[in-house]
Amino acid sequence: MITLHVGIDDTDSPRMGCTTYIASLLVEKFEKIGAKFIDYPNLVRLNPNVPWKTRGNGALCLRIQIKEELLDEIIDITLDAIEENADLEYKGTDPGAIFFPAEKVPEEIKTFSKKTIQGIVKKEDALKLIRKFGAEAAGFKKGRGIIGALAAVGETLEADHTYELIAYRTPENRGLPRKIDVKSIFEMDTNTKPYTFNNVDAETGRILITPRGPDPILYGIRGEKPEIVKKAHEMVKVLEPIERWVIFRTNHGTDAHLRRVEKISDVKPYHPVIVFGKVSSRPRVVPRRHIIFSIEDESGKIDCAAYEPTGELRKIARKLIVGDLIEAYGGVRPPSNKRPLTINLEKIRIIKLVPKFRLVNPICPKCGRRMKSLGKEKGFKCKKCGFRSSDLTKIKIEEKRDVKEGLYVSSPRSQRHLTKPLQRYGMEKTKEKVVLIKNWHSL
């Protein structure tokens, strides 16, 4: 028996397909020829800011034990499934597959994976590692998916992770409106809190478990344990047939993409970052109700943007003032002719709030009433007693800030797959033993 890690990526397009669906087909096909799964299929979301990302930027790894003589058959089954289900006619779809036999995944592969989730890597880097460790790779068209496929092999999810149960539609229903009892989703959300997350958006009432596109996914439920996502799945009332469903182990909701940088000058385009700085410009509203402000440190300055769909985060950003100390979390948008380098905010941690003051007219020293300004540099006059003065000046009064120090996260409807929701803080996992529950996929 050998341990084999099968990675696949870049099979979908905006018009069809889903790499998780191909993985779900492979689960069934592998089991039929006697493969033993040693983990749930790993759904690994990669850096969401790269310009060539797929729709969800998710790569898959299936970790199995097989008889060595079955290796060629596993390769054939995998490549046939990709060829039959990937949108190969779409210009930007360039699938890749990795077949990596190893009892333990080498540290170099794990490091490569981390770089792929937090930054940008080259296909040449992936190919060097594949050759070094004697793995096999297959690419379709440009084969860019080889990068994500190897990254999925390298992300063994030993740190924090969550689970997602994905249910798939029958072919005849793909592209049609999804038919699910909405009330049952809200009931499921209530009954499984806080162990499932991002089922609905509380601010708008929008359902979040169902995608909007023509892909084969009916819904996906995310949670802390495989048992809880399966229980939640059983609570949802579906009004159309389900072709199949599978539980995945994933880096969803873990902030795995974010990397802390020491100073603003270290921030690079397309990288997801956490950076400390002092608010250096007053937040302003730009068209479409987005909020823009800048932060600075001794090394430089950078813009931060809280877009309208971020909801609560946008409201918090608007309440910042010059001098506040914050940490900005988000992906970095490259500069253009219209805008400088900008952090698209996913979170804000307010470290320290500075006092906020407003200027008011002075009090009349004779009668105690608030005086009236006579104009710029013309002094003040009391309307009650008539007292005038050109020596008095406006008084600074401290205002109560309508915001507190702490962490603020964008509303669920705008959160990326990798963004850790507030409710997950304190639920992180480390070195947790993975046990496959009974019936973790439909039979």
JOVEN-V573872 format. One record per backbone hydrogen bond with DSSP energy under -0.5 kcal/mol. CO is the residue of the C=O (numbers start at 0). NH is the residue of the N-H. Records with the same first field share a line. If there is no record, write none. Layout:
BEGIN
CO: NH + NH
END
This chain:
BEGIN
1: 3 + 65
2: 101
3: 5 + 63
4: 6 + 99
5: 61
6: 97
7: 59
8: 95
10: 86
12: 15
15: 12
17: 21
18: 22
19: 23
20: 24
21: 25
22: 26
23: 27
24: 28
25: 29
26: 30
27: 31
28: 32
29: 32 + 34
30: 33
34: 36
35: 64
40: 42 + 248
41: 43 + 60
42: 44 + 250
43: 58
46: 49
49: 52
56: 45
58: 43
59: 7
60: 41 + 62
61: 5 + 63
62: 37 + 38
63: 3
64: 35
65: 1
66: 69
67: 70
69: 73
70: 74
71: 75
72: 76
73: 77
74: 78
75: 79
76: 80
77: 81
78: 82
79: 83
80: 84
81: 85
85: 87
86: 89
89: 92
91: 93
93: 144
94: 139
95: 8
96: 137
97: 6 + 99
98: 100 + 135
99: 4 + 101
105: 108 + 109
106: 110
107: 111
108: 112
109: 113
110: 114
111: 115
112: 116
113: 117
114: 118
115: 46
117: 271
121: 125
122: 126
123: 127
124: 128
125: 129
126: 130
127: 131
128: 132
129: 134
130: 133
135: 98
137: 96
139: 142
142: 145
143: 146 + 147
144: 148
145: 149
146: 150
147: 151
148: 152
149: 153
150: 154
153: 155
157: 430
161: 249
162: 222
163: 165 + 247
164: 166 + 220
165: 245
166: 217 + 218
167: 242 + 243
169: 172 + 173
170: 173
172: 175
177: 179
178: 238
179: 181
180: 183 + 184
181: 184 + 185
182: 186
183: 187
184: 188
185: 189
186: 190
187: 191
188: 192
191: 194 + 195
194: 223
196: 221
198: 207 + 208
199: 201
200: 204
205: 200
208: 219
215: 168
218: 166
220: 164
221: 196
222: 162
224: 228
225: 229
226: 230
227: 231
228: 232
229: 233
230: 234
231: 234 + 235
232: 235
235: 237
236: 180
240: 169 + 242
243: 167
244: 441
245: 165 + 247
246: 40
247: 163
248: 42
249: 161
250: 253
254: 257
258: 273
262: 265
263: 266
267: 270
270: 331
271: 258
272: 329
273: 260
274: 327
276: 325
277: 295
278: 322
283: 291
285: 288 + 289
286: 289
289: 285
290: 305
291: 283
292: 303
293: 279 + 280
294: 301
295: 277
296: 299
299: 296
301: 294
302: 342
303: 292
304: 306 + 344
305: 290
306: 309
307: 310
309: 312 + 410
310: 313 + 314
311: 315
312: 316
313: 317
314: 318
315: 318
316: 319
319: 282
320: 323
323: 278 + 325
324: 350 + 351
325: 276
326: 348
327: 274
328: 345 + 346
329: 272
330: 332 + 343
331: 269
332: 341
338: 335
340: 302
341: 332 + 343
342: 304 + 344
343: 330
345: 409
346: 328
347: 349 + 407
348: 326 + 350
349: 405
351: 324
355: 398
357: 396
359: 394
361: 370
363: 367
368: 363
371: 380
374: 377
378: 373
379: 388
380: 371 + 382
381: 385
386: 381
388: 379
394: 359 + 396
396: 357
398: 355
405: 349
407: 347
410: 413 + 414
411: 414
415: 418
416: 252
417: 253 + 254
418: 420
420: 423
421: 424
423: 426
432: 434
434: 436
436: 439
439: 246
END
